[in-house]
């Protein structure tokens, strides 16, 4: 690895590729490399991953009865559930009535005018084995991005993967679900527009439960348990898929 002057760490290929085709020049107090290209990948500099923790995100639920921040330690976690809850907390959004479907909105800070692969991480309802006794059911949700177009007019777009706009979680693990790609036409970095007091201007993601059937027989859980939202620059998302084992510079857990 390499550490630069602002203490950012570059690992593996991110470090070695900076020196590709560079000419080393040894001087009295060290060495320098002469190159015609600064080979820093965009996700290491101006276009990083954006991650919003469920418990810290500026979230507002419109038709839900309550939102609760739930702690879960490794000692409390059901050993049959794969993965870990990021940061040791998640957000639960409960419906206002047994047959209603809740929704949650997370405002998205510092987004760039770029294409992101969007991920939502869901926590299964039996994450804590000591407090759960009923049948375990997955979530099924629809995800919508809210943004402003180039004229400043508010817009919304339902995310899809292929023709699918409904996404089901896996009850056997803390499940990070890919819900589609989205391109923001405007950059919000450095504007300070990222919270509920500026909701009419801030980009957001809306997660709607789409459970069907009567509450006691529905195959889906209406309660939303959200660990985090993650926007991964598409270039990085593709690179990770093409390079298994790649270690991203910044901590994202």
DAVEN-V375146 format. One record per backbone hydrogen bond with DSSP energy under -1.0 kcal/mol. CO is the residue of the C=O (numbers start at 1). NH is the residue of the N-H. Records with the same first field share a line. If there is no record, write none. Layout:
CO->NH ; NH
This chain:
2->10
4->7
8->4
10->2
11->14
12->16
13->17
16->19
17->20
19->22
23->34
25->32
27->30
30->27
32->25
34->23
38->40
41->44
42->45 ; 47
50->231
52->229
53->57
57->59
58->107
60->105
63->96
66->94
68->92
70->90
73->77
78->81
82->174
85->88
86->89
88->72
90->70
91->226
92->68
93->224
94->65 ; 66
97->100
102->209
104->207
105->60
106->205
111->188
112->114
114->184
115->234
116->182
117->232
118->179
119->230
120->177
121->227
122->175
124->127
127->78
128->131
138->221
139->169
140->210
141->167
142->208
143->159
144->206
145->157
146->204
147->155
149->152
153->149
155->147
157->145
161->164
164->161
167->141
170->173
172->82
175->122
177->120
180->118
182->116
188->191
192->194
195->198
196->199
198->201 ; 202
203->108
204->146
205->106
206->144
207->104
208->142
214->217 ; 218
224->93
225->123
226->91
227->54
228->121
229->52
230->119
231->50
232->117
233->237
234->238
235->239
236->240
237->241
238->242
239->243
243->246
